Amino acid sequence: MDEHDEMNRGTSSLPPVLRKELLGFTRAQFGDLLVEQKIRLSESLTAGQIIDLEREFKAFRNQIFVEEGFRKMIVNMDDLISFDEAWSTIRKKYPLRCMFFGGLASVFPGTSTVESDFSIIGFEKDDCRAALTNFSLEGILQCKQFKLLHQVKALIQLNNKLY
C-alpha cells in the first residue's frame, strides 16, 4: 500500500508507531510530531494530558537506556505481531503513548462513520459502488475532501501567521 502525505504526494516518511520503531526516535522528533499533531490532539486531550504524554515518552526513553532487559524485549519483538500485541505489555504504564501512536496507526473504515461522512458531503454509496469495501469507500471520501481540507489547512496557517 502506498502512503501519502497531507498534499497527497507519495511518501515514506511516516511517523513510527510500533515500540520497536521508536527505539531510535529522539525527544526532538517526538516534540516535532506533537507540534504537527497539535490540533488533532487538542480535540481529545487536555493541555495537562499532552504534557503527560511528553513525560511518558521521556520515561519510555529513559527505561530503554536504564533497563537492558526492557530494551532487549523490544529489539527482539517479532515484526509481524499486531499493534495491540506490540503495546500490550506496556499499555498500563504508558496509556497516553499507546493511545497517541494507536491513533496515528489507525484507520477506522466502519460503515456508520463512513456513511455519516458521505451524507455530510452529499455523496451516497450507489449501485456501482455497492461491491466496494468500506476501506475503499473511505478512500473515495478522503479524495473528495482533499481540496476542502487543503483550504482549511491554508486558513489555519494564515490565522497562525496573523496572531
N, C-alpha and C positions, 0 to 999 in steps of 0.2 A: 504494500500500500504506500503510495506517495503521500508525504506530509507537505503541508503548505503553511506559509506564514500569514500574517494579517493582511498582506496585499495579494494573497492567493498565488504567490510565487512558490515554486518548489523549494524545499529547504531540508537540510539535515541537521540543523542546529536547534533542535527541540530540547527543552529542559529535561534533565534526568528525573525519573520518578521512582525508580527502584532503589532500595537501600544500597545495593552493590554499586550502582551508578553514582551514588552520592559520596563514595569514598574520596574522590578527588575534587569534589565540589567545594569551593572555598566560601568563607563567610562573605567576601565581597561579591562573589557570584550570586549567593543566596540573597544578599541585600538588593542587588540589581533585579533579581527575579521578583522580589517583594514589591519593588517600585513599579515594575511592569504590570504586576497583578493587583495594584493598589485599589483600583475601582471595583474590581471583581471581589476582592477580599472584604472591602468595606460594606458590601451587600449582606454578608453573613457573619462577620466578626466585628467585635468592638475594637477600639484602639488598644485597650488592655490585652485583648486576646492576640492581636497582631504582635505586640511586644512579647507576649508569652511564646508565640510561635518562633520569634527570633531567639529567645532564650533556649527553647527546645532544640533548635538547630545547633546552637553553641554547645549545649550539653551533649548532644549526639556526637559532634566533632571531638569533644574532649574525651568521651567514652571510647571512641575509636583509638585515640592515641594512648590512653591510660590502660585500657583493658585489652591485652593481646588476644585473649580468648574471644572477646566480642568481635574484634576485627577479623580474626580467622573465620568465625562463623559467617560473617558477611561475605568475605572473599570466596569461601567455599560453597556459597549458595548456588544452587542449580539455576541456570538462566531460564529454564523452561517452566518454572513454577509461576503461579498466578500472582497478581499484585497482592491479593488478600493473604496468600500464604507467605509472601516475602515480608510483609509487615506484621504478621500475626504475633510474633514473639516480642515485639516492642510497642505494640499498639497502646497498651496501658501506660507505659512510661512516656511516650511521645504522641499523645492523641491529636494534637493540633497539626503536627507534622504529617501524620498519616492522613488526616482529612485534607490538608493542603495539597500534598502530592497525589492523593487519590483524585482530587478534583481536577488536577492537571492531566491525569491519565485517563479520565473517564469521558465517555460519550454516552448520553442517555437517549437512545432512539425509541423509547416506549411509545406506543400508539397514542395514548391520551395526550401527552405533551406535544407530540408531533402534529396530531390532528388539531389541537388547540392553536398551535403556532400557524399552521396552514390557514386556519379560519381567520386569524387576526390579519394576515396579509392578503386575504381574499383568494385563496387557492384551495382546490379540492383534489382528493385522490379519485381521479376519473377512471373509467373502464380501462383505458390504455395503461394506466399505472397500477391497476389492481394487483398485478403479479409482482410488483416491486417489494423488496423488503423494507422494513421501517428505516434501516440504516441508509438505504438508497434514497428514500423519501427525505430523510433529514439532510442528505447531501443536496438535494434539489432545493430544499428550504434555505440552506445556507447560501447557495448560489444566488437565489432570488433576493436575499437580504444583503448580499455583499456590498452593493452600491450604497444602500441606505446606511449600513454600519460604517462604511468608509466616510460618509458625510458626517455621521455622529462623532467619529474619532477626530475629524478635522475641526469640528466645532469645539470639542473638548480641548484640543491643543491650542486653538485660538483663545479660548477662555483662560487657559493656564498662562498664556503669554500676557494677557491683559491684566491679570491680577498677580 
